[in-house]
């Protein structure tokens, strides 16, 4: 009997060590420095990612008849994401999302100069922002709450920004038809501006449907915007949307007044405060009558950049689909643009050890 028990302990120990070895091998494999594609599934929700830019590559959800379709713009291979021809499709953008006027800012008496990649301004972190770098995969879990976590170590002086910044982006299929994204960042050595955003282009009819987003019905839980100049830099004002083409406080067809907005919508909305004790703000709801698909988005952030893909001219996407102007909606929850220069906007400066946290919850459903 003693020999049998001894053998059982040996077998148990071998199995335990084998499991540890397998888990470590998987972890080592995930963290290898090369771009890869990953997939999470829960029910009928299917999402593909890449560690290049912590990017969403595809999101497949059913329509009102149960038919699956991919509802985000993108490419069949990783090459366009990696060679800079992708217009931020699906990526995490930063260290500071949106625009910084004249590509510079002053912090604690020192002026920092950034690469200018949008005329005279800096857009989405510069010429090589977080969308154009390789992130590590530090967690990949299946089961009832499939999860993938990407991390990135941004060095001091990267794209002109001060200090080391450690960033994580964790995508979780958190419920039926639900995707939660939590972005965290911590400066390690110096104060620095931090404002990260998710830059997916949504087309609920299906990215290959050849339908624009102009017929989508949109509701935005915001009664004000931060108006911009001709270079899309905020003036510093905060103005009400009532009586303007920017009023989406009630369900409104995107194309109804888009011709009254020069170039199309590309504006930051000041999100309303939560009406309940729930800590997330309701940001936006998009409904596509053609498919019956609905997307609701909640966030803990204060702003929403509403962009109607005005700059897309002719891009060959997945399966040869042609994306043109108004092919997708970008719904970027964020801090206010150019907050480093606008003293009346909430600060985006984070000190060493201070946690930046940005949460987004995407809920997919159908309405017939």
GIZIBEL-V365416 format. One record per pair of residues at least 12 apart in sequence whose C-alpha atoms are under 8 Angstrom apart, sorted by the first residue. I is the first residue (numbers start at 1). J is the second residue. If there is no record, write none. Layout:
i j
I J
I J
This chain:
i j
27 138
27 139
30 136
30 137
30 138
31 136
31 137
31 138
32 136
33 134
33 136
34 134
35 50
35 51
35 52
35 78
35 134
36 50
36 51
36 52
37 49
37 50
37 51
38 50
40 142
40 146
40 147
40 148
40 173
41 146
41 173
42 144
42 145
42 146
42 173
42 176
42 177
43 176
43 177
44 60
44 61
44 62
44 68
44 177
45 59
45 60
45 61
45 62
45 176
45 177
46 58
46 59
46 60
46 61
47 59
47 60
51 134
51 135
51 136
51 137
51 150
52 81
52 82
52 131
52 132
52 133
52 134
52 135
53 91
53 92
53 93
53 130
53 131
53 132
53 133
53 134
53 135
54 91
54 92
54 131
54 134
54 135
54 150
54 169
55 89
55 90
55 91
55 92
55 131
56 89
56 90
56 91
56 200
57 72
57 74
57 75
57 89
57 90
58 70
58 71
58 72
58 73
58 74
59 71
59 72
61 177
61 364
62 293
63 291
63 292
63 293
63 366
64 291
64 292
64 293
64 366
64 367
64 368
69 206
69 207
70 206
70 207
70 208
71 202
71 203
71 204
71 205
71 206
71 207
72 90
72 200
72 201
72 202
72 203
72 204
72 206
72 207
72 328
73 89
73 90
73 200
73 201
73 202
73 203
73 207
73 317
73 318
73 323
73 328
74 86
74 89
74 90
74 317
74 318
75 316
75 317
75 318
75 319
76 317
76 318
76 319
81 132
82 132
84 132
88 131
88 199
88 200
89 199
89 200
89 201
90 198
90 199
90 200
90 201
91 131
91 198
91 199
91 200
92 130
92 131
92 196
92 197
92 198
92 199
93 124
93 125
93 129
93 130
93 131
93 196
93 197
93 198
93 199
94 124
94 125
94 129
94 130
94 131
94 194
94 195
94 196
94 197
95 124
95 125
95 129
95 130
95 161
95 193
95 194
95 195
95 196
96 124
96 125
96 193
96 194
96 195
96 196
97 123
97 124
97 125
97 195
97 196
97 197
97 334
97 337
98 122
98 123
98 124
98 125
98 337
98 338
99 121
99 122
99 123
99 124
99 232
99 233
99 337
99 338
100 121
100 122
100 123
100 233
100 337
100 338
100 339
100 340
100 341
101 120
101 121
101 122
101 233
101 338
101 341
102 116
102 120
102 121
102 122
103 115
103 116
103 120
103 121
103 122
105 340
105 341
106 340
106 341
107 192
112 160
112 161
112 162
113 160
114 126
114 159
114 160
114 161
115 127
115 159
115 160
125 159
126 159
127 159
128 159
129 159
134 152
135 150
135 151
135 152
136 150
136 151
136 152
137 149
137 150
137 151
138 150
138 151
145 172
145 173
145 174
145 175
146 172
146 173
146 174
147 170
147 171
147 172
147 173
148 170
148 171
148 172
149 168
149 169
149 170
149 171
150 168
150 169
150 170
151 166
151 167
151 168
151 169
152 166
152 167
152 168
153 165
153 166
153 167
154 166
154 167
161 192
161 193
162 190
162 191
162 192
163 187
163 188
163 189
163 190
163 191
163 192
164 187
164 188
164 189
164 190
165 185
165 186
165 187
165 188
166 185
166 186
166 187
166 188
167 183
167 184
167 185
167 186
168 183
168 184
168 185
169 181
169 182
169 183
169 184
170 182
170 183
177 363
177 364
177 365
178 361
178 362
178 363
178 364
179 361
179 362
179 363
180 359
180 360
180 361
180 362
181 359
181 360
181 361
182 357
182 358
182 359
182 360
183 196
183 356
183 357
183 358
183 359
184 355
184 356
184 357
184 358
185 355
185 356
185 357
186 350
186 352
186 353
186 354
186 355
186 356
187 350
187 351
187 352
187 353
187 354
187 355
188 352
188 353
189 352
190 351
190 352
191 349
191 350
191 351
191 352
192 349
192 350
192 351
193 340
193 348
193 349
193 350
194 348
194 349
194 350
194 356
195 334
195 335
195 348
196 334
196 358
197 332
197 333
197 334
198 332
198 333
199 330
199 331
199 332
200 330
200 331
201 309
201 328
201 329
201 330
201 331
202 328
202 329
202 330
203 327
203 328
203 329
204 287
204 288
204 291
204 293
204 294
204 295
205 288
205 290
205 291
205 293
207 321
207 327
208 318
208 319
208 321
208 322
210 321
210 322
210 323
211 327
212 325
212 326
212 327
212 328
213 254
213 255
213 308
213 326
213 327
213 328
213 329
214 253
214 254
214 255
214 256
214 326
215 253
215 254
215 255
215 288
215 289
216 253
216 254
216 255
216 286
216 287
216 288
216 289
217 251
217 252
217 253
217 254
217 286
217 287
217 288
217 289
218 248
218 250
218 251
218 252
218 253
218 254
218 284
218 285
218 286
218 287
219 248
219 249
219 250
219 251
219 252
219 284
219 285
219 286
220 248
220 249
220 250
220 283
220 284
220 285
221 248
221 249
221 271
221 272
221 282
221 283
221 284
222 248
222 249
222 269
222 270
222 271
222 272
222 283
223 240
223 241
223 242
223 247
223 249
223 269
223 270
223 271
223 272
224 238
224 239
224 240
224 241
224 269
224 270
224 271
225 238
225 239
225 240
225 241
225 267
225 268
225 269
225 270
226 238
226 239
226 267
226 268
226 269
226 270
226 336
227 239
227 267
227 268
228 267
233 337
233 338
234 337
234 338
236 342
236 344
236 345
245 257
245 258
245 260
245 261
263 310
264 307
264 308
264 310
265 306
265 307
265 308
265 310
266 305
266 306
266 307
266 308
267 305
267 306
267 307
268 303
268 304
268 305
268 306
268 336
268 337
269 303
269 304
269 305
269 306
270 302
270 303
270 304
271 283
271 302
271 303
271 304
272 302
279 300
280 298
280 299
280 300
281 298
281 299
281 300
281 301
282 297
282 298
282 299
283 296
283 297
283 298
283 299
283 304
283 333
284 296
284 297
284 298
284 331
285 297
289 368
292 366
292 367
292 368
293 364
293 365
293 366
293 367
294 364
294 365
294 366
294 367
295 362
295 363
295 364
295 365
296 362
296 363
296 364
297 360
297 361
297 362
297 363
298 360
298 361
298 362
299 333
299 358
299 359
299 360
299 361
300 358
300 359
300 360
301 333
301 334
301 335
301 358
301 359
302 333
302 334
302 335
302 336
303 333
303 334
303 335
303 336
304 331
304 332
304 333
304 334
305 330
305 331
305 332
305 333
305 334
306 329
306 330
306 331
306 332
307 329
307 330
307 331
308 325
308 326
308 327
308 328
308 329
308 330
309 325
309 326
309 327
309 328
309 329
309 330
310 325
310 326
311 325
312 324
312 325
312 326
312 327
313 325
333 360
335 348
